[in-house]
Amino acid sequence: MPKFTIDHVSSSNPQEAYSKIKEFLSNDQDIRRFDPKLQCTFNDGGMSAKMNGAQFKADMSVAASGNGSKVSVTVDLPLMLTPFKGKVQETLQKKLAKYLA
C-alpha cells in the first residue's frame, strides 16, 4: 500500500490546532466523498487520531513546533487507489490550510 505524509505548520497552539482538526475530521463531508465509511478514533491526550475506512487508512498527529504547531497526516492508500493519490493529497492540504488558517 503506497503511503504519503502531509505536514502542515500552523500558528495555532497545539491544543487549538488539534481541536480544529478534530472538528474537520468529525464534520467535513469532502473527505467522506473519498470513503463514506470513514471512522475516526481520537486520542485527546496524545493529540492524535486514527482514520479507518473501506478505501484508505490514515494517522494524524499534532505536535508543538516553535510558536505554533505541526500537523502530520500519513495516508495509506491501497494500490488500486494510487491514481487518486494526487486528489486525496490536494484535498487534505486545502482542508488543513482552511481549518488552520
N, C-alpha and C positions, 0 to 999 in steps of 0.2 A: 504494500500500500504506500503510495507516494505521500510524503509529509512535507509541509512547509510551515514556516513560522512568520507571523506578522508581529512586529514590535511597534508600539505607539507610545511616544513620550508626551506626557500631559503636564500642564502647570498645576493641575489639581493635586491636593494631597492624596496619599494612597487610599484612605478610607472613603473620601468623596468620589474618587475615580472608581473604586470597587462598587459603590452604591449605584453609580450611573451605569456601569457595565451590567450589573445585576438587573437593573430596570430594563436595559436594552435586551438582554437575553431572555427575560421573562415575558416581554410585551411586544417586541418588534416582529412584524409579520414578514418583512422582506427575507429575513434569514430562514424563516419557515417555508418559504417557497422552494428552497433547495431540498428541504426534508421536513414534511409536515409532521413526522413522528418524533421530532427532536425533543429530547428531555434534558433538562439542566439540573444538575445537583450542585448546590453551593456549599462552600466551606467558608463561613463568615470569619472564623478565627484565622484561617490561613489566607484569606482574601484570594480565593481561587474557585474555579468551577470546572466541572466535567460535563461535556455535552455528548450525548449519545443519541444516535438516530439510526434509521434504516439505511441511510445513504453515506453518512460520514460520522467521524468522532472528532472531538477537539478538546483541548485543555486550555484554560485561561488562567493567568495569574497576574496579580498586581503587586509591584514592589516599589519601595521608595527609590527615587532617583534625583539627586540634587535637591532642588526646592520643590520638586513635584513628584511624579510617579511614572513608572514604565509599565505598560500593559503588554503582555506577551500572549499571543494566541497561536497554538500549534494545532494544525488541522491535519487529520489523517484521512485521505481520500482513497476509496477503492480504485483499483486500476481502471475500471470501466468509466469512472468519472474524471479521469485525468484531463480530458479535453475541456472540462468545465473549471479547471483549477484557476485560470485567469479571472473568470467571472466571480467565483467564490472569493478570491483574494481581493478583487476590486470592491466588491460589496462590503466585505469586512472592514477594509481600510476606510471607505466612505463613512460607514456607520461609527467606527471608532472616532473619526475626526468630528462627526456630528455630535455625538454624545459627550465627548470630552473637550469640546471647544471652550 
